[in-house]
Protein backbone atom coordinates (compact mmCIF):
# COMPACT_ATOMS: atom_id res chain seq x y z
CA UNK A 1 0.00 0.00 0.00
CA UNK A 2 1.06 3.56 -0.68
CA UNK A 3 -0.19 6.47 1.45
CA UNK A 4 -1.30 8.42 -1.61
CA UNK A 5 -1.79 8.06 -5.36
CA UNK A 6 -0.07 11.44 -5.71
CA UNK A 7 3.68 11.90 -5.79
CA UNK A 8 4.29 13.71 -2.50
CA UNK A 9 7.96 14.11 -1.58
CA UNK A 10 8.38 14.61 2.18
CA UNK A 11 12.08 15.54 1.90
CA UNK A 12 11.90 18.13 -0.85
CA UNK A 13 13.08 21.66 -0.13
CA UNK A 14 10.24 23.90 1.04
CA UNK A 15 10.47 27.65 0.67
CA UNK A 16 9.35 29.63 3.72
CA UNK A 17 8.00 32.44 1.54
CA UNK A 18 5.49 29.96 0.09
CA UNK A 19 4.24 29.12 3.58
CA UNK A 20 4.55 25.42 2.76
CA UNK A 21 3.73 23.10 5.63
CA UNK A 22 5.74 20.00 6.58
CA UNK A 23 4.83 16.78 4.78
CA UNK A 24 4.27 13.68 6.91
CA UNK A 25 7.23 11.26 6.66
CA UNK A 26 4.93 8.32 5.82
CA UNK A 27 4.57 9.72 2.28
CA UNK A 28 8.16 8.66 1.60
CA UNK A 29 7.40 4.96 1.96
CA UNK A 30 5.58 2.00 0.47
CA UNK A 31 4.26 -0.52 3.00
CA UNK A 32 3.97 -4.28 2.65
CA UNK A 33 2.50 -7.02 4.80
CA UNK A 34 3.99 -10.49 5.04
CA UNK A 35 2.48 -13.51 6.79
CA UNK A 36 5.72 -14.21 8.65
CA UNK A 37 7.59 -10.91 8.75
CA UNK A 38 4.66 -8.64 9.56
CA UNK A 39 5.10 -5.06 8.34
CA UNK A 40 7.82 -4.22 5.82
CA UNK A 41 8.82 -0.63 5.08
CA UNK A 42 10.35 0.36 1.73
CA UNK A 43 11.72 3.83 1.08
CA UNK A 44 10.21 5.37 -2.05
CA UNK A 45 11.26 9.03 -1.79
CA UNK A 46 13.98 8.44 -4.40
CA UNK A 47 11.21 8.02 -6.98
CA UNK A 48 10.07 11.57 -6.30
CA UNK A 49 13.28 13.60 -6.22
CA UNK A 50 13.65 14.11 -9.99
CA UNK A 51 16.88 12.09 -10.17
CA UNK A 52 16.41 9.00 -12.39
CA UNK A 53 19.78 7.51 -11.41
CA UNK A 54 18.72 6.52 -7.89
CA UNK A 55 15.33 4.93 -8.61
CA UNK A 56 15.95 1.78 -6.63
CA UNK A 57 13.78 0.38 -3.85
CA UNK A 58 15.26 -1.06 -0.69
CA UNK A 59 13.92 -2.04 2.68
CA UNK A 60 14.11 0.54 5.42
CA UNK A 61 14.99 -0.93 8.83
CA UNK A 62 12.30 -0.59 11.47
CA UNK A 63 13.76 -0.16 14.92
CA UNK A 64 16.94 -1.75 13.61
CA UNK A 65 15.15 -4.84 12.26
CA UNK A 66 14.29 -5.83 8.66
CA UNK A 67 10.58 -5.74 9.49
CA UNK A 68 8.13 -4.99 12.32
CA UNK A 69 6.52 -7.94 14.04
CA UNK A 70 7.02 -7.62 17.81
CA UNK A 71 6.52 -10.98 19.52
CA UNK A 72 4.65 -12.25 16.47
CA UNK A 73 1.91 -9.62 16.79
CA UNK A 74 1.47 -9.38 13.00
CA UNK A 75 1.77 -13.09 12.19
CA UNK A 76 -0.52 -14.01 9.32
CA UNK A 77 -0.75 -10.42 8.07
CA UNK A 78 -2.53 -10.46 4.71
CA UNK A 79 -4.03 -6.99 4.34
CA UNK A 80 -3.42 -3.38 5.20
CA UNK A 81 -4.74 0.06 4.48
CA UNK A 82 -3.32 3.47 5.30
CA UNK A 83 -5.34 6.43 6.59
CA UNK A 84 -3.30 9.44 7.57
CA UNK A 85 -0.47 8.33 9.83
CA UNK A 86 -2.32 5.17 10.84
CA UNK A 87 -2.00 1.71 9.31
CA UNK A 88 -4.71 -0.92 9.73
CA UNK A 89 -3.40 -4.49 9.46
CA UNK A 90 -5.49 -7.65 9.21
CA UNK A 91 -3.69 -10.63 10.73
CA UNK A 92 -4.18 -13.72 12.88
CA UNK A 93 -4.45 -11.56 16.01
CA UNK A 94 -7.36 -9.60 14.51
CA UNK A 95 -7.25 -5.95 13.45
CA UNK A 96 -4.07 -4.19 14.56
CA UNK A 97 -3.83 -0.40 14.28
CA UNK A 98 -0.33 1.09 14.09
CA UNK A 99 0.71 4.72 14.44
CA UNK A 100 3.36 5.50 11.82
CA UNK A 101 3.84 9.20 12.49
CA UNK A 102 7.49 8.14 12.75
CA UNK A 103 7.53 5.26 10.23
CA UNK A 104 10.81 3.78 11.43
CA UNK A 105 9.52 3.68 15.01
CA UNK A 106 5.93 2.42 14.86
CA UNK A 107 3.61 2.54 17.84
CA UNK A 108 0.87 0.03 18.50
CA UNK A 109 -2.25 2.20 18.73
CA UNK A 110 -4.86 -0.50 19.37
CA UNK A 111 -5.81 -4.14 18.78
CA UNK A 112 -9.28 -5.48 18.07
CA UNK A 113 -8.90 -9.14 18.93
CA UNK A 114 -9.78 -12.04 16.64
CA UNK A 115 -12.83 -13.01 18.69
CA UNK A 116 -14.37 -9.74 17.47
CA UNK A 117 -12.80 -9.46 14.02
CA UNK A 118 -11.96 -12.92 12.71
CA UNK A 119 -9.57 -13.38 9.79
CA UNK A 120 -9.81 -9.80 8.47
CA UNK A 121 -9.19 -10.02 4.73
CA UNK A 122 -9.66 -6.40 3.71
CA UNK A 123 -10.02 -3.02 5.38
CA UNK A 124 -11.38 0.23 3.93
CA UNK A 125 -11.29 3.48 5.91
CA UNK A 126 -13.54 6.41 5.12
CA UNK A 127 -13.80 9.40 7.43
CA UNK A 128 -14.51 8.13 10.97
CA UNK A 129 -15.10 4.49 10.11
CA UNK A 130 -13.16 1.38 9.13
CA UNK A 131 -15.08 -1.22 7.17
CA UNK A 132 -13.64 -4.70 7.63
CA UNK A 133 -14.30 -7.78 5.52
CA UNK A 134 -13.74 -10.82 7.70
CA UNK A 135 -14.84 -14.46 7.87
CA UNK A 136 -18.29 -13.43 9.11
CA UNK A 137 -19.03 -10.62 6.68
CA UNK A 138 -18.67 -6.85 6.93
CA UNK A 139 -18.03 -5.18 10.27
CA UNK A 140 -17.80 -1.49 11.09
CA UNK A 141 -15.30 0.05 13.50
CA UNK A 142 -15.51 3.62 14.75
CA UNK A 143 -11.94 4.93 14.42
CA UNK A 144 -12.60 8.56 15.33
CA UNK A 145 -9.74 8.01 17.76
CA UNK A 146 -7.53 5.22 16.39
CA UNK A 147 -6.13 4.72 19.89
CA UNK A 148 -9.66 3.99 21.14
CA UNK A 149 -11.44 2.16 18.29
CA UNK A 150 -14.95 0.86 18.88
CA UNK A 151 -16.41 -2.14 17.10
CA UNK A 152 -20.08 -1.42 16.36
CA UNK A 153 -21.49 -4.90 16.91
CA UNK A 154 -24.96 -4.06 15.62
CA UNK A 155 -23.45 -2.87 12.32
CA UNK A 156 -22.33 -6.34 11.21
CA UNK A 157 -23.68 -7.41 7.83
CA UNK A 158 -23.32 -11.16 7.33
CA UNK A 159 -21.79 -12.36 4.07
CA UNK A 160 -20.68 -15.95 3.75
CA UNK A 161 -17.48 -15.24 1.81
CA UNK A 162 -16.57 -11.53 1.92
CA UNK A 163 -13.12 -11.38 0.33
CA UNK A 164 -12.54 -7.71 -0.32
CA UNK A 165 -14.23 -4.36 0.19
CA UNK A 166 -14.01 -0.96 -1.47
CA UNK A 167 -15.93 2.01 -0.05
CA UNK A 168 -16.83 4.91 -2.33
CA UNK A 169 -18.95 7.69 -0.87
CA UNK A 170 -22.20 6.15 0.41
CA UNK A 171 -21.73 2.63 -0.94
CA UNK A 172 -19.52 -0.30 -0.02
CA UNK A 173 -18.69 -2.75 -2.79
CA UNK A 174 -17.88 -6.25 -1.58
CA UNK A 175 -16.26 -9.01 -3.63
CA UNK A 176 -18.24 -11.89 -2.21
CA UNK A 177 -17.04 -15.05 -3.94
CA UNK A 178 -19.93 -17.09 -5.30
CA UNK A 179 -22.40 -14.29 -4.54
CA UNK A 180 -20.63 -11.97 -6.96
CA UNK A 181 -20.68 -8.28 -6.10
CA UNK A 182 -22.58 -7.29 -2.96
CA UNK A 183 -23.31 -3.55 -2.72
CA UNK A 184 -24.15 -2.11 0.68
CA UNK A 185 -25.67 1.28 1.42
CA UNK A 186 -23.41 2.83 4.08
CA UNK A 187 -24.79 6.36 4.06
CA UNK A 188 -25.40 5.64 7.74
CA UNK A 189 -22.21 3.71 8.52
CA UNK A 190 -23.50 2.31 11.80
CA UNK A 191 -26.53 0.83 10.01
CA UNK A 192 -25.31 -0.72 6.75
CA UNK A 193 -28.01 -2.31 4.60
CA UNK A 194 -28.13 -4.25 1.38
CA UNK A 195 -28.55 -2.14 -1.75
CA UNK A 196 -28.24 -4.97 -4.28
CA UNK A 197 -26.38 -8.09 -5.29
CA UNK A 198 -24.98 -8.37 -8.80
CA UNK A 199 -23.54 -11.49 -10.41
CA UNK A 200 -24.12 -10.72 -14.12
CA UNK A 201 -26.62 -13.55 -14.43
CA UNK A 202 -24.24 -16.00 -12.85
CA UNK A 203 -21.13 -14.92 -14.75
CA UNK A 204 -19.48 -13.48 -11.62
CA UNK A 205 -19.33 -16.55 -9.39
CA UNK A 206 -15.87 -16.28 -7.80
CA UNK A 207 -15.33 -12.59 -7.01
CA UNK A 208 -12.00 -11.94 -5.28
CA UNK A 209 -11.49 -8.20 -5.45
CA UNK A 210 -13.20 -4.99 -6.51
CA UNK A 211 -12.04 -1.45 -7.19
CA UNK A 212 -14.20 1.53 -8.13
CA UNK A 213 -12.82 4.20 -10.43
CA UNK A 214 -13.69 6.92 -12.90
CA UNK A 215 -12.88 6.05 -16.51
CA UNK A 216 -13.70 8.52 -19.29
CA UNK A 217 -15.96 10.46 -16.90
CA UNK A 218 -17.99 7.34 -16.07
CA UNK A 219 -18.00 5.29 -12.87
CA UNK A 220 -17.08 1.61 -13.06
CA UNK A 221 -16.53 -1.23 -10.61
CA UNK A 222 -13.69 -3.47 -11.75
CA UNK A 223 -14.14 -7.00 -10.38
CA UNK A 224 -11.50 -9.70 -10.30
NULO-704169 format. One record per residue (C-alpha): x, y, z; residue number from 1. Coordinates in nm, 4 decimals. Each point is the difference from the previous one (the first is absolute). Example, Ala and Ser with C-alpha at 12.3 -4.5 7.8 and 13.67 -1.06 7.14 Angstrom:
! NULO-704169
X:Y:Z:resi
1.2300:-0.4500:0.7800:1 .
0.1370:0.3440:-0.0660:2 .
This chain:
! NULO-704169
X:Y:Z:resi
0.0000:0.0000:0.0000:1 .
0.1056:0.3565:-0.0682:2 .
-0.1247:0.2908:0.2134:3 .
-0.1109:0.1944:-0.3065:4 .
-0.0493:-0.0354:-0.3744:5 .
0.1719:0.3380:-0.0349:6 .
0.3756:0.0461:-0.0082:7 .
0.0610:0.1807:0.3289:8 .
0.3668:0.0396:0.0916:9 .
0.0424:0.0507:0.3760:10 .
0.3694:0.0923:-0.0274:11 .
-0.0179:0.2590:-0.2751:12 .
0.1186:0.3538:0.0716:13 .
-0.2841:0.2234:0.1174:14 .
0.0224:0.3749:-0.0373:15 .
-0.1120:0.1985:0.3055:16 .
-0.1349:0.2804:-0.2179:17 .
-0.2505:-0.2474:-0.1459:18 .
-0.1249:-0.0842:0.3494:19 .
0.0303:-0.3704:-0.0823:20 .
-0.0822:-0.2316:0.2874:21 .
0.2015:-0.3101:0.0946:22 .
-0.0913:-0.3221:-0.1797:23 .
-0.0561:-0.3099:0.2130:24 .
0.2962:-0.2425:-0.0254:25 .
-0.2300:-0.2938:-0.0832:26 .
-0.0358:0.1402:-0.3545:27 .
0.3590:-0.1055:-0.0682:28 .
-0.0759:-0.3708:0.0365:29 .
-0.1827:-0.2952:-0.1488:30 .
-0.1313:-0.2521:0.2522:31 .
-0.0294:-0.3768:-0.0350:32 .
-0.1467:-0.2737:0.2156:33 .
0.1493:-0.3471:0.0241:34 .
-0.1517:-0.3019:0.1751:35 .
0.3239:-0.0700:0.1853:36 .
0.1876:0.3302:0.0100:37 .
-0.2933:0.2270:0.0808:38 .
0.0438:0.3581:-0.1211:39 .
0.2720:0.0841:-0.2527:40 .
0.0999:0.3588:-0.0739:41 .
0.1533:0.0992:-0.3350:42 .
0.1366:0.3467:-0.0646:43 .
-0.1502:0.1543:-0.3129:44 .
0.1043:0.3655:0.0260:45 .
0.2721:-0.0584:-0.2616:46 .
-0.2771:-0.0424:-0.2582:47 .
-0.1140:0.3553:0.0688:48 .
0.3211:0.2033:0.0075:49 .
0.0372:0.0502:-0.3764:50 .
0.3234:-0.2016:-0.0187:51 .
-0.0469:-0.3089:-0.2220:52 .
0.3361:-0.1493:0.0980:53 .
-0.1059:-0.0989:0.3522:54 .
-0.3383:-0.1588:-0.0723:55 .
0.0616:-0.3153:0.1986:56 .
-0.2169:-0.1402:0.2773:57 .
0.1485:-0.1434:0.3162:58 .
-0.1348:-0.0981:0.3370:59 .
0.0189:0.2576:0.2744:60 .
0.0886:-0.1472:0.3404:61 .
-0.2696:0.0345:0.2643:62 .
0.1464:0.0428:0.3455:63 .
0.3177:-0.1586:-0.1311:64 .
-0.1788:-0.3093:-0.1355:65 .
-0.0861:-0.0991:-0.3598:66 .
-0.3707:0.0087:0.0833:67 .
-0.2448:0.0756:0.2827:68 .
-0.1618:-0.2953:0.1722:69 .
0.0506:0.0324:0.3764:70 .
-0.0498:-0.3359:0.1719:71 .
-0.1873:-0.1270:-0.3055:72 .
-0.2740:0.2628:0.0322:73 .
-0.0444:0.0237:-0.3788:74 .
0.0302:-0.3706:-0.0809:75 .
-0.2292:-0.0927:-0.2874:76 .
-0.0229:0.3594:-0.1254:77 .
-0.1782:-0.0038:-0.3354:78 .
-0.1490:0.3469:-0.0375:79 .
0.0606:0.3613:0.0867:80 .
-0.1325:0.3431:-0.0723:81 .
0.1421:0.3419:0.0818:82 .
-0.2021:0.2954:0.1295:83 .
0.2041:0.3011:0.0981:84 .
0.2834:-0.1111:0.2256:85 .
-0.1856:-0.3157:0.1006:86 .
0.0322:-0.3459:-0.1530:87 .
-0.2703:-0.2633:0.0423:88 .
0.1307:-0.3573:-0.0273:89 .
-0.2091:-0.3153:-0.0247:90 .
0.1800:-0.2979:0.1516:91 .
-0.0487:-0.3093:0.2159:92 .
-0.0273:0.2159:0.3123:93 .
-0.2906:0.1961:-0.1498:94 .
0.0105:0.3652:-0.1060:95 .
0.3185:0.1761:0.1106:96 .
0.0236:0.3790:-0.0279:97 .
0.3503:0.1488:-0.0190:98 .
0.1037:0.3632:0.0349:99 .
0.2650:0.0778:-0.2617:100 .
0.0476:0.3702:0.0668:101 .
0.3652:-0.1059:0.0265:102 .
0.0045:-0.2883:-0.2518:103 .
0.3274:-0.1479:0.1196:104 .
-0.1284:-0.0102:0.3584:105 .
-0.3588:-0.1256:-0.0159:106 .
-0.2320:0.0113:0.2985:107 .
-0.2748:-0.2504:0.0663:108 .
-0.3120:0.2162:0.0230:109 .
-0.2603:-0.2701:0.0632:110 .
-0.0954:-0.3633:-0.0581:111 .
-0.3471:-0.1342:-0.0711:112 .
0.0380:-0.3657:0.0853:113 .
-0.0876:-0.2899:-0.2287:114 .
-0.3053:-0.0971:0.2052:115 .
-0.1544:0.3262:-0.1219:116 .
0.1576:0.0284:-0.3451:117 .
0.0838:-0.3458:-0.1312:118 .
0.2394:-0.0462:-0.2921:119 .
-0.0243:0.3577:-0.1323:120 .
0.0616:-0.0211:-0.3736:121 .
-0.0469:0.3611:-0.1023:122 .
-0.0360:0.3389:0.1678:123 .
-0.1355:0.3244:-0.1452:124 .
0.0090:0.3247:0.1981:125 .
-0.2252:0.2932:-0.0796:126 .
-0.0258:0.2996:0.2316:127 .
-0.0713:-0.1276:0.3535:128 .
-0.0592:-0.3640:-0.0860:129 .
0.1943:-0.3104:-0.0973:130 .
-0.1925:-0.2601:-0.1963:131 .
0.1443:-0.3479:0.0455:132 .
-0.0662:-0.3079:-0.2110:133 .
0.0562:-0.3049:0.2182:134 .
-0.1102:-0.3633:0.0172:135 .
-0.3448:0.1025:0.1242:136 .
-0.0743:0.2810:-0.2436:137 .
0.0363:0.3772:0.0248:138 .
0.0645:0.1675:0.3342:139 .
0.0221:0.3685:0.0820:140 .
0.2502:0.1541:0.2410:141 .
-0.0204:0.3574:0.1257:142 .
0.3569:0.1309:-0.0331:143 .
-0.0662:0.3625:0.0903:144 .
0.2862:-0.0547:0.2439:145 .
0.2208:-0.2795:-0.1373:146 .
0.1403:-0.0497:0.3495:147 .
-0.3534:-0.0731:0.1250:148 .
-0.1778:-0.1825:-0.2848:149 .
-0.3509:-0.1307:0.0591:150 .
-0.1467:-0.2994:-0.1783:151 .
-0.3664:0.0713:-0.0735:152 .
-0.1409:-0.3472:0.0549:153 .
-0.3473:0.0838:-0.1293:154 .
0.1512:0.1185:-0.3303:155 .
0.1118:-0.3469:-0.1110:156 .
-0.1353:-0.1067:-0.3374:157 .
0.0360:-0.3753:-0.0500:158 .
0.1532:-0.1195:-0.3258:159 .
0.1112:-0.3588:-0.0322:160 .
0.3203:0.0710:-0.1938:161 .
0.0909:0.3703:0.0104:162 .
0.3445:0.0152:-0.1582:163 .
0.0587:0.3672:-0.0652:164 .
-0.1698:0.3349:0.0505:165 .
0.0221:0.3399:-0.1662:166 .
-0.1912:0.2973:0.1426:167 .
-0.0910:0.2898:-0.2278:168 .
-0.2120:0.2776:0.1452:169 .
-0.3244:-0.1537:0.1283:170 .
0.0464:-0.3516:-0.1348:171 .
0.2212:-0.2931:0.0919:172 .
0.0832:-0.2451:-0.2769:173 .
0.0807:-0.3504:0.1211:174 .
0.1625:-0.2754:-0.2053:175 .
-0.1981:-0.2888:0.1425:176 .
0.1198:-0.3155:-0.1738:177 .
-0.2888:-0.2043:-0.1354:178 .
-0.2467:0.2805:0.0757:179 .
0.1769:0.2321:-0.2422:180 .
-0.0049:0.3682:0.0860:181 .
-0.1906:0.0998:0.3139:182 .
-0.0731:0.3732:0.0240:183 .
-0.0838:0.1444:0.3399:184 .
-0.1517:0.3388:0.0744:185 .
0.2259:0.1556:0.2662:186 .
-0.1376:0.3521:-0.0022:187 .
-0.0617:-0.0718:0.3681:188 .
0.3191:-0.1925:0.0777:189 .
-0.1290:-0.1400:0.3283:190 .
-0.3023:-0.1477:-0.1785:191 .
0.1211:-0.1555:-0.3269:192 .
-0.2694:-0.1587:-0.2143:193 .
-0.0127:-0.1945:-0.3227:194 .
-0.0419:0.2107:-0.3123:195 .
0.0318:-0.2821:-0.2531:196 .
0.1858:-0.3128:-0.1014:197 .
0.1394:-0.0277:-0.3505:198 .
0.1440:-0.3123:-0.1613:199 .
-0.0573:0.0778:-0.3713:200 .
-0.2504:-0.2837:-0.0311:201 .
0.2380:-0.2448:0.1588:202 .
0.3106:0.1082:-0.1908:203 .
0.1654:0.1443:0.3136:204 .
0.0150:-0.3076:0.2231:205 .
0.3460:0.0275:0.1588:206 .
0.0540:0.3688:0.0789:207 .
0.3334:0.0652:0.1732:208 .
0.0508:0.3742:-0.0171:209 .
-0.1708:0.3209:-0.1062:210 .
0.1157:0.3540:-0.0680:211 .
-0.2165:0.2979:-0.0940:212 .
0.1387:0.2671:-0.2302:213 .
-0.0874:0.2721:-0.2471:214 .
0.0809:-0.0871:-0.3608:215 .
-0.0822:0.2466:-0.2777:216 .
-0.2252:0.1941:0.2392:217 .
-0.2031:-0.3120:0.0825:218 .
-0.0014:-0.2050:0.3199:219 .
0.0918:-0.3678:-0.0185:220 .
0.0551:-0.2844:0.2443:221 .
0.2845:-0.2242:-0.1131:222 .
-0.0453:-0.3524:0.1362:223 .
0.2641:-0.2707:0.0087:224 .
